[in-house]
Amino acid sequence: IESAKPLVATAGWVTLSCLVALKDDDDLDLPELKRLLQRVQKTIHQSPDAVRYGMNDFVIAAGSYVKSLTDFAISLGEKIGPVAGEHGKTGCKVPSAPDYIRKVQQRGTIGKKRKTVKC
């Protein structure tokens, strides 16, 4: 996530998202995850498009897979606001982190971990 190369930094954020989706909450450094979420809030809108998408996905993953971070991630996502970026001539949109996390809440699957992830 520290790389000046956008695709490398994006890979870092995506890897963190995968880790929170797989690892038990007891095995995660929750204070560090909270610091990373705060970092996203401060830097997301100044980051390159690809990094912005990875950061937004990290907010969604933290809020969806780590019960103790759900409310924090929703609040943070609301403070961040819409995340925009150039997608070319596709219909792709960047999902709203708070809206996405609330959908997971409505399904009743907050904290339900994945068995595998694909890169």
C-alpha positions in Angstrom: 0.0 0.0 0.0 3.0 2.3 0.3 4.1 1.9 -3.3 4.2 4.9 -5.6 3.1 2.5 -8.4 -0.7 2.5 -8.4 -1.2 -1.1 -9.4 1.2 -2.3 -6.6 -0.5 -0.1 -4.0 -3.9 -1.4 -5.2 -2.7 -5.0 -4.9 -1.8 -4.2 -1.3 -5.3 -2.9 -0.5 -6.9 -5.8 -2.2 -4.7 -8.2 -0.2 -5.7 -6.6 3.0 -9.4 -6.9 2.0 -8.8 -10.6 1.4 -7.1 -11.1 4.7 -10.0 -9.6 6.7 -12.4 -11.8 4.6 -10.4 -15.0 5.5 -8.9 -14.6 8.9 -10.7 -15.0 12.2 -11.2 -11.6 13.9 -9.0 -12.9 16.8 -6.1 -13.3 14.4 -6.4 -9.7 13.0 -4.7 -6.6 14.4 -7.9 -4.7 14.9 -6.2 -1.4 16.1 -4.1 -1.5 12.9 -7.1 -2.1 10.7 -8.8 0.9 12.3 -5.8 3.0 11.6 -5.8 1.9 8.0 -9.4 2.8 7.7 -8.6 6.3 9.0 -5.8 6.5 6.5 -8.3 5.7 3.7 -10.5 8.5 4.9 -7.7 11.0 4.8 -6.2 9.9 1.4 -8.7 8.2 -0.8 -9.8 11.3 -2.8 -6.2 12.2 -3.6 -5.2 8.7 -4.7 -5.1 7.4 -8.3 -8.2 5.7 -9.5 -7.1 2.1 -9.1 -5.9 2.8 -5.6 -9.1 4.6 -4.7 -11.1 1.5 -5.8 -8.9 -0.8 -3.7 -9.3 1.5 -0.7 -13.0 1.6 -1.1 -13.1 -2.2 -1.3 -11.0 -2.4 1.9 -13.6 -0.2 3.7 -16.4 -2.6 2.5 -14.4 -5.7 3.4 -13.5 -4.4 6.9 -17.1 -3.4 7.6 -18.6 -6.6 6.2 -16.2 -9.2 7.6 -15.1 -7.7 10.9 -18.1 -7.3 13.2 -16.4 -4.9 15.6 -15.5 -2.6 12.7 -18.9 -2.5 11.0 -20.3 0.6 12.5 -17.0 2.4 12.2 -16.7 1.5 8.5 -20.2 2.7 7.8 -19.6 6.0 9.5 -16.2 6.4 7.8 -17.8 5.6 4.4 -20.4 8.2 4.9 -17.7 10.8 5.7 -15.7 9.7 2.6 -18.8 10.2 0.4 -19.0 9.1 -3.2 -15.8 7.6 -4.7 -15.5 8.6 -8.3 -13.2 7.3 -11.0 -12.7 6.9 -14.7 -14.0 3.5 -15.9 -13.7 4.2 -19.6 -16.7 3.2 -21.8 -18.0 0.7 -19.3 -21.1 0.8 -17.1 -18.9 0.1 -14.0 -19.5 2.2 -10.9 -17.7 2.3 -7.6 -20.1 0.9 -4.9 -21.0 3.1 -2.0 -19.2 1.5 1.0 -21.9 2.3 3.6 -24.7 1.2 1.3 -22.9 -2.1 0.5 -22.2 -2.8 4.2 -25.8 -2.2 5.1 -26.9 -4.7 2.4 -24.6 -7.3 4.1 -26.3 -6.4 7.4 -29.7 -6.8 5.9 -28.7 -10.3 4.7 -27.5 -11.1 8.2 -24.0 -12.1 7.0 -21.8 -9.5 8.8 -18.7 -11.3 10.0 -19.3 -14.4 7.9 -15.8 -15.3 6.7 -14.9 -16.7 3.3 -13.1 -20.0 2.9 -11.1 -18.9 -0.1 -10.3 -15.8 -2.2 -9.2 -15.4 -5.8 -6.8 -12.8 -7.1 
